[in-house]
């Protein structure tokens, strides 16, 4: 069997994580509980994600007004309102896709990734939902993402590895987030797309969704270092710690 380390290299980065850490997260007894917990909290999920990735200063209440009532919010720029609305709709689309699908049949593919991006980025890029045909740069980073001609092959190879199931479900989900973020398959909005894909994997197998949350500066610094070095040890551990903390909060609130 191909060495696991060599398989990880096929994603473009490597990481080492203690085996006991991969066993700290457990699925809920009924995967529908994870899905319906997510759909109830979409405004909060959207607000937290956009505060971290896009520096959009929206409260959970403002996000709820925009997403659930279709109303604008005073003092929020129109583009920010559209970003909140679109991310909420992409989150709802993901819920609808997953709620009637068995976990044993789920495999993340370019079709789902493209559909999510097509919804959440439709007001921001020229070709929403389509793999980019132009070079991109990551702000304040010397890392250069793959050229457009290589994107499809890199994505297909990476998804093939991730869907094989050699990793635990949480590790696969977090590796997927990092893989899409670093590959930058779209013109923009890659991390937002990656976060939904991460949660597609988690919720498909009954794990609660994970919100990428602060301290924002520290997490984004870890991401920047990951881009530069292709070493994901630090950020992978941060994602596990984030998930464990949120999972415990979910279980305590459900009692």
C-alpha positions in Angstrom: 0.0 0.0 0.0 1.2 3.5 -0.8 2.9 5.2 2.1 0.4 7.6 3.9 3.0 10.3 4.0 3.5 10.0 0.2 -0.3 10.3 -0.2 -0.3 13.4 1.9 2.4 14.9 -0.3 -0.1 14.5 -3.2 -2.2 17.2 -1.6 0.8 19.6 -1.8 1.4 19.7 2.0 2.1 17.4 5.0 1.2 17.3 8.6 1.8 15.2 11.7 -0.8 14.8 14.4 -0.9 12.7 17.5 -3.2 9.6 17.0 -5.0 10.3 20.3 -6.0 13.7 19.0 -7.8 12.2 16.1 -9.9 10.2 18.5 -11.1 13.2 20.6 -14.1 13.9 18.3 -17.0 11.6 18.0 -20.1 11.7 15.8 -23.6 12.2 17.1 -25.9 9.2 17.4 -28.1 10.5 14.6 -26.5 12.5 11.8 -29.7 14.4 11.3 -29.0 16.1 14.6 -25.8 17.5 13.2 -27.5 18.8 10.1 -30.4 20.4 11.9 -28.2 22.0 14.5 -26.3 23.6 11.5 -29.4 24.8 9.7 -30.7 26.4 12.9 -27.5 28.3 13.4 -26.7 29.4 9.8 -26.8 33.1 10.7 -24.3 32.6 13.5 -22.2 30.4 11.3 -22.2 32.9 8.5 -21.4 35.9 10.8 -18.5 34.1 12.5 -17.0 32.9 9.2 -17.2 36.2 7.5 -15.7 38.1 10.5 -12.7 35.7 10.4 -12.1 35.5 6.6 -13.5 38.8 5.2 -13.4 41.2 8.2 -17.1 41.8 7.7 -18.2 43.1 11.1 -21.7 41.7 11.3 -23.5 40.4 14.4 -25.4 37.2 14.6 -28.7 39.3 14.7 -27.7 41.3 11.6 -26.9 38.1 9.7 -30.3 36.7 10.7 -32.1 39.8 9.5 -30.3 39.6 6.1 -30.5 35.8 5.6 -33.9 34.9 7.1 -35.9 38.1 6.4 -34.2 39.4 3.3 -33.7 42.8 4.7 -30.7 45.2 4.7 -28.9 46.5 7.7 -28.2 50.1 8.3 -24.6 51.2 8.0 -23.6 47.9 6.3 -22.3 48.3 2.7 -24.4 46.7 0.0 -21.6 44.4 -1.0 -21.2 43.1 2.5 -24.9 42.5 2.7 -24.8 40.5 -0.5 -21.9 38.5 0.8 -23.8 37.6 4.0 -26.9 36.7 2.0 -25.1 34.6 -0.5 -23.1 32.7 2.1 -26.4 32.0 4.0 -27.9 30.7 0.8 -24.9 28.5 0.0 -25.1 27.1 3.6 -28.8 26.3 3.2 -28.1 24.7 -0.2 -25.6 22.4 1.5 -28.1 21.4 4.2 -30.7 20.5 1.5 -28.1 18.5 -0.4 -27.1 16.5 2.6 -30.3 15.9 4.5 -31.6 13.1 2.3 -28.2 11.6 1.4 -26.7 8.6 3.2 -23.3 9.1 4.7 -22.0 6.0 3.0 -22.7 7.5 -0.4 -21.1 10.9 0.2 -18.0 11.9 -1.6 -16.9 15.4 -2.1 -16.5 16.2 -5.8 -15.9 19.1 -8.1 -19.6 19.4 -8.9 -20.6 20.1 -5.3 -17.6 22.4 -4.7 -18.4 24.4 -7.8 -22.1 24.7 -6.9 -21.3 26.0 -3.5 -18.9 28.5 -4.9 -21.4 29.5 -7.6 -23.8 30.6 -4.9 -21.6 32.2 -2.4 -19.4 34.1 -4.9 -21.9 35.1 -7.5 -21.6 38.8 -6.9 -17.8 38.8 -6.4 -16.2 37.1 -9.4 -16.7 37.0 -13.1 -17.0 33.2 -13.3 -18.7 31.9 -10.1 -18.6 28.2 -9.8 -15.9 27.7 -12.5 -12.3 26.7 -11.9 -10.1 29.8 -12.5 -8.5 30.5 -15.8 -6.2 33.2 -14.4 -3.3 33.3 -12.0 -4.0 34.5 -8.5 -1.9 35.7 -5.6 -2.5 35.5 -1.8 -2.3 38.9 -0.2 0.9 39.4 1.8 2.3 36.0 0.9 5.1 34.9 -1.4 3.4 31.6 -2.0 2.1 31.3 -5.6 -0.9 29.0 -6.1 -0.8 26.5 -8.9 -1.2 27.9 -12.5 -4.7 27.6 -14.1 -3.7 24.7 -16.4 -2.9 22.5 -13.4 -5.9 23.2 -11.2 -8.3 20.5 -12.4 -5.7 17.8 -12.2 -4.5 18.9 -8.8 -8.1 19.0 -7.5 -9.1 15.6 -8.9 -5.9 14.0 -7.5 -6.4 15.6 -4.1 -10.1 14.7 -3.8 -9.4 11.1 -4.9 -7.0 10.8 -2.0 -9.3 12.5 0.5 -12.3 10.4 -0.5 -10.4 7.1 -0.1 -11.1 7.2 3.6 -7.6 6.5 4.9 -8.0 9.4 7.3 -10.4 9.8 10.2 -13.4 11.9 9.2 -12.4 15.0 11.2 -8.8 14.8 9.8 -10.2 14.4 6.3 -12.5 17.4 6.7 -9.7 19.6 8.0 -7.3 18.5 5.3 -10.0 19.3 2.8 -10.3 22.8 4.1 -6.5 23.3 3.9 -6.2 21.7 0.5 -8.9 23.9 -1.1 -7.6 27.0 0.6 -4.0 26.5 -0.5 -4.9 25.3 -4.1 -7.0 28.4 -4.7 -9.2 26.7 -7.4 -11.4 29.8 -7.9 -10.9 33.5 -8.6 -11.8 34.4 -5.1 -13.8 33.2 -2.0 -11.7 30.0 -1.7 -11.6 29.8 2.1 -15.3 30.4 2.4 -15.9 27.6 -0.1 -13.4 25.4 1.7 -15.1 25.9 5.1 -18.4 24.7 3.7 -16.7 21.7 2.1 -15.1 20.8 5.4 -18.5 20.9 7.1 -20.1 18.9 4.3 -17.7 16.0 5.2 -18.2 16.4 9.0 -22.0 16.6 8.9 -22.3 13.8 6.4 -20.9 11.5 9.0 -22.8 13.0 12.0 -20.2 15.4 13.3 -21.3 18.9 14.2 -20.2 21.6 11.9 -17.2 23.6 12.9 -17.1 27.4 12.8 -13.7 28.9 11.8 -13.5 31.5 14.6 -10.9 33.7 16.3 -8.6 34.8 17.6 -8.7 35.9 14.0 -5.2 37.3 13.7 -3.6 34.2 15.2 -5.5 31.8 13.0 -4.8 33.8 9.8 -1.2 34.0 10.8 -1.1 30.2 11.0 -2.8 29.9 7.6 -0.2 32.3 6.1 2.6 30.2 7.6 1.0 27.1 6.2 0.8 28.6 2.7 4.5 29.5 2.8 5.9 26.3 4.3 3.4 23.6 3.2 3.6 22.3 6.7 0.1 22.0 8.3 1.0 20.8 11.8 0.1 24.0 13.6 -3.1 24.8 11.8 -4.3 21.2 11.8 -3.9 21.1 15.6 -5.7 24.5 15.9 -8.6 23.1 13.8 -8.9 20.1 16.1 -8.8 22.2 19.2 -11.4 24.5 17.7 -13.7 21.5 16.9 -13.3 19.9 20.3 -14.2 23.2 22.1 -17.2 23.7 20.0 -18.3 20.1 20.2 -18.2 20.3 24.0 -20.3 23.5 23.9 -22.8 21.8 21.7 -23.1 18.7 23.9 -23.5 20.9 27.0 -26.2 23.0 25.4 -28.1 19.9 24.3 -28.4 18.4 27.8 
